[in-house]
Amino acid sequence: MKSLFIQYPKCGTCQKASKWLRANQIDFEQRDITVENPTREELSTWIDQSGLPIQKFFNTSGVLYKELNLKDKVKTASKDELLDLLASNGKLVKRPVMVRDDKVIIGFKEEDWKAFFE
């Protein structure tokens, strides 16, 4: 099964991850997070599969996150409210997101991705 690489083409970190995937000859399907926003159901599954708290899925350095003043809200809102927020706009989601079988990794750190694909 192909891995699913969810990214924003203008994101420097996503570009590095894409370059790394190609250099390591990893077969993947690419999806632009701003064109095809992850659904609430996808996000819920990915969060569970990642083993990370939902708060880690927020792009805390993004303009939209700051404009919506979400810093305090993500600490107190319910999981349902946070899923609705993440599903409302792809730019709120930390990227890149790599989905492979039943494993998910977010962000890009080369050493973590090497371990992820072993």
Secondary structure, 3 states (H helix, E strand, C coil): CCEEEEECCCCHHHHHHHHHHHHCCCCEEEEECCCCCCCHHHHHHHHHHHCCCHHHHECCCCHHHHHCCHHHHHHHCCHHHHHHHHHHCHHHECCCEEEECCEEEECCCHHHHHHHCC
